[in-house]
Amino acid sequence: MKHALLAALAFTWLTLAPTSQAEQRTATFTVDKMFCAMCPITVRTAMGKVDGVAAVEVDLDSKSATVVYDSSVVTPERIAEASAHAGYPAEQKM
């Protein structure tokens, strides 16, 4: 009986124990060289493929991208680098 009780307590503790929360942040980038309707799609795809990126919105008119990301997985520098590798240099707005 003790083993069953201990097993139940251990299971309950494991399922209720706090899990590590994602360090979700938002960063806005200026993105150079966007001139046509396909450019934002390319930037969104490049940034969105980076591990830790949850969402990307790109605006052609303002030549900017807003990215929601997990800061425990990725840095804004890495996200900007992905855009630059796709041909669209990006810099985080401060």
Residue pairs with C-beta under 8 A, 6 or more apart in sequence:
20 72
22 70
22 72
22 73
23 70
23 71
23 72
24 54
24 68
24 69
24 70
24 71
25 68
25 69
25 70
25 71
26 66
26 67
26 68
26 69
27 66
27 67
27 69
27 76
27 79
27 92
27 93
28 64
28 65
28 66
28 67
28 92
28 93
29 64
29 65
29 66
29 67
29 76
29 79
29 80
29 83
29 90
29 91
29 92
29 93
30 63
30 64
30 90
30 91
30 93
31 43
31 58
31 63
31 64
31 65
31 83
31 88
31 89
31 90
32 63
32 88
32 89
32 90
33 39
33 87
33 88
33 89
34 40
34 43
34 58
34 60
34 63
34 88
37 60
39 60
39 88
40 58
40 59
40 60
40 65
41 58
42 86
42 87
42 88
43 56
43 58
43 65
43 83
43 86
43 88
43 90
44 56
44 57
44 58
44 65
45 86
46 82
46 83
46 85
46 86
46 88
47 53
47 56
47 58
47 65
47 67
47 79
47 82
47 83
47 90
48 55
48 56
49 82
50 69
50 74
50 78
50 79
50 82
51 73
51 74
52 69
52 70
52 71
52 72
52 73
52 74
53 67
53 68
53 69
53 70
53 74
53 79
54 68
54 69
54 70
55 67
55 68
56 65
56 66
56 67
56 68
57 65
57 66
57 67
58 64
58 65
59 65
59 66
64 93
65 83
65 90
67 76
67 79
69 76
69 79
76 92
77 92
79 90
80 89
80 90
80 91
80 92
83 89
83 90
84 90
